[in-house]
Amino acid sequence: MQTGPIVASLLRRRPEWLGVAGALAAVAACTGVDALLDARLHQANLAMVYMLGVLAVSYWLGFVPAVVASVLSALAFDFLFTVPRFSLTMENLQDIFTFIVMLLVALAISRLTSLARGQAVLAEERERRNAALYDLSRELAVTRGTDRLLGIVLAHVARETGCAVVALVPDKAGELKVRGQAGTGASYPPSEATAAALALKSGEIVSGGTSTTLDATALYVPLVAAGKSLGVLRVDRGVASPPFTADLVRLLEALAQHAALAIASER
């Protein structure tokens, strides 16, 4: 199965345990740098090295690893570079104050950087979604014929999501029939006929099987124009692929809406 831009961004997201391992590695690296510079730098400057490590972790690995890095950095700094050495006991108020401030600043950096990173990811996904919709609209505008329109829609959905897609259109008796497909492993199991029919009738996305929408392996996305369902797209992410996300579902809804408007104009 091909991996589209949206799914590719999901695959780049690291597992939580890997992020925590990265946080541990970052703290160890900062500790090594401070050990080399201990005799040359003031204690406050040694703390700044840990701050840089926390900043890097929060930007590249996310908020939870950054929190881990913040706590471990404060503890390592106290244990290794404050008097008495190799003890978590602090003898004077200045050391206690330095420890608390360092921990709070590190946590604040983690939170702010994580928020900024999240906003950047959302902006990137929004830009990608708008570009995908623009490309689809441009191709649909110069294409005639329901089958050709469906072919373009299927190709776009498969490319942008990395999913296998099947177009289902009702015949004269109102029974859904396969009208086209794209992507490796595209299929329409007879056991999901009820879900497909429900999506057509309700005009809302329905999951294949009994799973919830985001946990489902396949989604049935209706093609609705002017309040009328013209067909359904079966979007199958595959068992081994990342689950559907709210952003991906919104993209599918937008693509389906554009497709439905173009198909309705042909009738």
Contacts in CASP RR format, 6 or more apart in sequence:
PFRMAT RR
TARGET T0000
AUTHOR 0000-0000-0000
METHOD contacts of the structure
MODEL  1
MQTGPIVASLLRRRPEWLGVAGALAAVAACTGVDALLDARLHQANLAMVY
MLGVLAVSYWLGFVPAVVASVLSALAFDFLFTVPRFSLTMENLQDIFTFI
VMLLVALAISRLTSLARGQAVLAEERERRNAALYDLSRELAVTRGTDRLL
GIVLAHVARETGCAVVALVPDKAGELKVRGQAGTGASYPPSEATAAALAL
KSGEIVSGGTSTTLDATALYVPLVAAGKSLGVLRVDRGVASPPFTADLVR
LLEALAQHAALAIASER
1 162 0 8 1.000
1 163 0 8 1.000
1 164 0 8 1.000
1 183 0 8 1.000
1 184 0 8 1.000
1 185 0 8 1.000
1 238 0 8 1.000
1 241 0 8 1.000
2 158 0 8 1.000
2 159 0 8 1.000
2 162 0 8 1.000
2 183 0 8 1.000
2 184 0 8 1.000
3 11 0 8 1.000
3 162 0 8 1.000
4 159 0 8 1.000
4 160 0 8 1.000
4 161 0 8 1.000
4 162 0 8 1.000
5 128 0 8 1.000
5 132 0 8 1.000
5 160 0 8 1.000
6 125 0 8 1.000
6 128 0 8 1.000
6 129 0 8 1.000
6 160 0 8 1.000
6 161 0 8 1.000
6 162 0 8 1.000
6 247 0 8 1.000
6 248 0 8 1.000
6 251 0 8 1.000
7 161 0 8 1.000
7 162 0 8 1.000
7 163 0 8 1.000
7 237 0 8 1.000
7 241 0 8 1.000
7 242 0 8 1.000
7 248 0 8 1.000
9 121 0 8 1.000
9 124 0 8 1.000
9 125 0 8 1.000
9 128 0 8 1.000
10 242 0 8 1.000
10 245 0 8 1.000
11 242 0 8 1.000
14 61 0 8 1.000
16 64 0 8 1.000
16 65 0 8 1.000
19 57 0 8 1.000
19 61 0 8 1.000
19 62 0 8 1.000
19 64 0 8 1.000
19 65 0 8 1.000
20 64 0 8 1.000
20 65 0 8 1.000
20 68 0 8 1.000
22 57 0 8 1.000
22 61 0 8 1.000
22 65 0 8 1.000
23 57 0 8 1.000
23 61 0 8 1.000
23 65 0 8 1.000
23 66 0 8 1.000
23 68 0 8 1.000
23 69 0 8 1.000
23 72 0 8 1.000
24 68 0 8 1.000
24 72 0 8 1.000
26 53 0 8 1.000
26 54 0 8 1.000
26 56 0 8 1.000
26 57 0 8 1.000
26 69 0 8 1.000
27 50 0 8 1.000
27 53 0 8 1.000
27 69 0 8 1.000
27 72 0 8 1.000
27 73 0 8 1.000
27 76 0 8 1.000
29 53 0 8 1.000
30 49 0 8 1.000
30 50 0 8 1.000
30 52 0 8 1.000
30 53 0 8 1.000
30 73 0 8 1.000
30 76 0 8 1.000
31 76 0 8 1.000
31 80 0 8 1.000
33 49 0 8 1.000
34 41 0 8 1.000
34 46 0 8 1.000
34 49 0 8 1.000
34 50 0 8 1.000
34 77 0 8 1.000
34 80 0 8 1.000
34 81 0 8 1.000
35 80 0 8 1.000
37 45 0 8 1.000
37 46 0 8 1.000
37 49 0 8 1.000
38 46 0 8 1.000
38 81 0 8 1.000
43 81 0 8 1.000
43 82 0 8 1.000
43 98 0 8 1.000
44 98 0 8 1.000
46 77 0 8 1.000
46 81 0 8 1.000
47 77 0 8 1.000
47 98 0 8 1.000
47 102 0 8 1.000
50 73 0 8 1.000
50 74 0 8 1.000
50 76 0 8 1.000
50 77 0 8 1.000
50 102 0 8 1.000
50 106 0 8 1.000
51 73 0 8 1.000
51 102 0 8 1.000
51 105 0 8 1.000
51 106 0 8 1.000
51 109 0 8 1.000
53 69 0 8 1.000
53 73 0 8 1.000
54 66 0 8 1.000
54 69 0 8 1.000
54 70 0 8 1.000
54 73 0 8 1.000
54 106 0 8 1.000
54 109 0 8 1.000
54 110 0 8 1.000
55 109 0 8 1.000
55 113 0 8 1.000
57 65 0 8 1.000
57 66 0 8 1.000
57 69 0 8 1.000
57 110 0 8 1.000
58 65 0 8 1.000
58 66 0 8 1.000
58 69 0 8 1.000
58 109 0 8 1.000
58 110 0 8 1.000
58 111 0 8 1.000
58 113 0 8 1.000
58 114 0 8 1.000
58 117 0 8 1.000
59 113 0 8 1.000
59 117 0 8 1.000
62 110 0 8 1.000
62 113 0 8 1.000
62 114 0 8 1.000
62 117 0 8 1.000
63 110 0 8 1.000
63 111 0 8 1.000
63 114 0 8 1.000
66 109 0 8 1.000
66 110 0 8 1.000
66 113 0 8 1.000
66 114 0 8 1.000
67 107 0 8 1.000
67 110 0 8 1.000
69 106 0 8 1.000
69 110 0 8 1.000
70 103 0 8 1.000
70 106 0 8 1.000
70 107 0 8 1.000
70 109 0 8 1.000
70 110 0 8 1.000
71 103 0 8 1.000
73 102 0 8 1.000
73 106 0 8 1.000
74 99 0 8 1.000
74 102 0 8 1.000
74 103 0 8 1.000
74 106 0 8 1.000
75 88 0 8 1.000
77 99 0 8 1.000
77 102 0 8 1.000
78 88 0 8 1.000
78 90 0 8 1.000
78 95 0 8 1.000
78 99 0 8 1.000
79 85 0 8 1.000
79 86 0 8 1.000
79 87 0 8 1.000
79 88 0 8 1.000
80 86 0 8 1.000
82 90 0 8 1.000
82 95 0 8 1.000
82 98 0 8 1.000
82 99 0 8 1.000
83 91 0 8 1.000
83 95 0 8 1.000
84 91 0 8 1.000
90 96 0 8 1.000
90 99 0 8 1.000
122 247 0 8 1.000
125 247 0 8 1.000
129 247 0 8 1.000
129 250 0 8 1.000
129 251 0 8 1.000
129 254 0 8 1.000
132 156 0 8 1.000
132 160 0 8 1.000
132 251 0 8 1.000
132 255 0 8 1.000
133 254 0 8 1.000
133 255 0 8 1.000
133 258 0 8 1.000
135 156 0 8 1.000
136 152 0 8 1.000
136 153 0 8 1.000
136 156 0 8 1.000
136 255 0 8 1.000
136 258 0 8 1.000
136 259 0 8 1.000
137 258 0 8 1.000
139 152 0 8 1.000
139 156 0 8 1.000
140 149 0 8 1.000
140 152 0 8 1.000
140 153 0 8 1.000
140 258 0 8 1.000
140 259 0 8 1.000
140 262 0 8 1.000
141 262 0 8 1.000
143 149 0 8 1.000
143 152 0 8 1.000
143 262 0 8 1.000
144 266 0 8 1.000
145 266 0 8 1.000
146 169 0 8 1.000
146 179 0 8 1.000
146 263 0 8 1.000
146 266 0 8 1.000
146 267 0 8 1.000
147 179 0 8 1.000
147 180 0 8 1.000
149 259 0 8 1.000
149 262 0 8 1.000
149 263 0 8 1.000
149 266 0 8 1.000
150 167 0 8 1.000
150 169 0 8 1.000
150 179 0 8 1.000
150 180 0 8 1.000
150 259 0 8 1.000
150 263 0 8 1.000
151 167 0 8 1.000
151 180 0 8 1.000
151 182 0 8 1.000
153 167 0 8 1.000
153 233 0 8 1.000
153 255 0 8 1.000
153 258 0 8 1.000
153 259 0 8 1.000
153 262 0 8 1.000
154 165 0 8 1.000
154 166 0 8 1.000
154 167 0 8 1.000
154 180 0 8 1.000
154 181 0 8 1.000
154 182 0 8 1.000
154 233 0 8 1.000
155 182 0 8 1.000
156 255 0 8 1.000
157 163 0 8 1.000
157 165 0 8 1.000
157 182 0 8 1.000
157 233 0 8 1.000
157 235 0 8 1.000
157 252 0 8 1.000
157 255 0 8 1.000
158 164 0 8 1.000
158 165 0 8 1.000
158 182 0 8 1.000
158 183 0 8 1.000
160 251 0 8 1.000
160 255 0 8 1.000
161 235 0 8 1.000
161 237 0 8 1.000
161 248 0 8 1.000
161 251 0 8 1.000
161 252 0 8 1.000
162 183 0 8 1.000
162 237 0 8 1.000
162 241 0 8 1.000
163 183 0 8 1.000
163 235 0 8 1.000
163 236 0 8 1.000
163 237 0 8 1.000
163 238 0 8 1.000
163 241 0 8 1.000
164 181 0 8 1.000
164 182 0 8 1.000
164 183 0 8 1.000
164 184 0 8 1.000
164 185 0 8 1.000
164 186 0 8 1.000
164 187 0 8 1.000
164 235 0 8 1.000
164 236 0 8 1.000
164 238 0 8 1.000
165 181 0 8 1.000
165 182 0 8 1.000
165 183 0 8 1.000
165 186 0 8 1.000
165 233 0 8 1.000
165 234 0 8 1.000
165 235 0 8 1.000
165 236 0 8 1.000
166 178 0 8 1.000
166 180 0 8 1.000
166 181 0 8 1.000
166 186 0 8 1.000
166 187 0 8 1.000
166 188 0 8 1.000
166 233 0 8 1.000
166 234 0 8 1.000
166 236 0 8 1.000
167 178 0 8 1.000
167 179 0 8 1.000
167 180 0 8 1.000
167 181 0 8 1.000
167 231 0 8 1.000
167 232 0 8 1.000
167 233 0 8 1.000
168 176 0 8 1.000
168 177 0 8 1.000
168 178 0 8 1.000
168 179 0 8 1.000
168 188 0 8 1.000
168 196 0 8 1.000
168 200 0 8 1.000
168 231 0 8 1.000
168 232 0 8 1.000
168 233 0 8 1.000
168 234 0 8 1.000
169 176 0 8 1.000
169 177 0 8 1.000
169 179 0 8 1.000
169 230 0 8 1.000
169 231 0 8 1.000
170 176 0 8 1.000
170 177 0 8 1.000
170 200 0 8 1.000
170 231 0 8 1.000
171 177 0 8 1.000
176 193 0 8 1.000
176 196 0 8 1.000
176 197 0 8 1.000
176 200 0 8 1.000
176 231 0 8 1.000
176 232 0 8 1.000
178 188 0 8 1.000
181 187 0 8 1.000
185 236 0 8 1.000
186 236 0 8 1.000
187 236 0 8 1.000
188 196 0 8 1.000
188 234 0 8 1.000
191 209 0 8 1.000
192 208 0 8 1.000
192 209 0 8 1.000
192 218 0 8 1.000
192 220 0 8 1.000
192 234 0 8 1.000
195 206 0 8 1.000
195 207 0 8 1.000
195 208 0 8 1.000
195 209 0 8 1.000
195 220 0 8 1.000
196 206 0 8 1.000
196 220 0 8 1.000
196 232 0 8 1.000
196 234 0 8 1.000
198 206 0 8 1.000
198 220 0 8 1.000
199 205 0 8 1.000
199 206 0 8 1.000
199 220 0 8 1.000
199 221 0 8 1.000
199 222 0 8 1.000
199 229 0 8 1.000
199 232 0 8 1.000
200 222 0 8 1.000
200 229 0 8 1.000
200 231 0 8 1.000
200 232 0 8 1.000
201 229 0 8 1.000
202 222 0 8 1.000
203 222 0 8 1.000
203 224 0 8 1.000
203 229 0 8 1.000
204 222 0 8 1.000
205 213 0 8 1.000
205 219 0 8 1.000
205 220 0 8 1.000
205 221 0 8 1.000
205 222 0 8 1.000
205 249 0 8 1.000
205 252 0 8 1.000
205 253 0 8 1.000
206 219 0 8 1.000
206 220 0 8 1.000
207 213 0 8 1.000
207 215 0 8 1.000
207 216 0 8 1.000
207 218 0 8 1.000
207 219 0 8 1.000
207 220 0 8 1.000
208 216 0 8 1.000
208 217 0 8 1.000
208 218 0 8 1.000
208 219 0 8 1.000
208 220 0 8 1.000
209 216 0 8 1.000
209 218 0 8 1.000
211 217 0 8 1.000
213 219 0 8 1.000
213 244 0 8 1.000
213 249 0 8 1.000
214 243 0 8 1.000
214 244 0 8 1.000
214 245 0 8 1.000
214 246 0 8 1.000
214 249 0 8 1.000
215 243 0 8 1.000
215 244 0 8 1.000
216 244 0 8 1.000
217 236 0 8 1.000
217 237 0 8 1.000
217 238 0 8 1.000
217 239 0 8 1.000
218 234 0 8 1.000
218 235 0 8 1.000
218 236 0 8 1.000
218 237 0 8 1.000
218 238 0 8 1.000
219 234 0 8 1.000
219 235 0 8 1.000
219 244 0 8 1.000
219 249 0 8 1.000
219 252 0 8 1.000
220 232 0 8 1.000
220 233 0 8 1.000
220 234 0 8 1.000
220 235 0 8 1.000
221 232 0 8 1.000
221 233 0 8 1.000
221 234 0 8 1.000
221 235 0 8 1.000
221 252 0 8 1.000
221 253 0 8 1.000
221 256 0 8 1.000
222 229 0 8 1.000
222 231 0 8 1.000
222 232 0 8 1.000
222 233 0 8 1.000
222 256 0 8 1.000
223 229 0 8 1.000
223 230 0 8 1.000
223 231 0 8 1.000
223 232 0 8 1.000
223 233 0 8 1.000
223 256 0 8 1.000
223 259 0 8 1.000
223 260 0 8 1.000
223 263 0 8 1.000
224 230 0 8 1.000
224 256 0 8 1.000
224 257 0 8 1.000
224 260 0 8 1.000
225 257 0 8 1.000
225 260 0 8 1.000
225 261 0 8 1.000
225 263 0 8 1.000
225 264 0 8 1.000
226 264 0 8 1.000
228 264 0 8 1.000
230 260 0 8 1.000
230 263 0 8 1.000
230 264 0 8 1.000
230 267 0 8 1.000
231 260 0 8 1.000
233 252 0 8 1.000
233 256 0 8 1.000
233 259 0 8 1.000
235 252 0 8 1.000
237 243 0 8 1.000
237 244 0 8 1.000
END
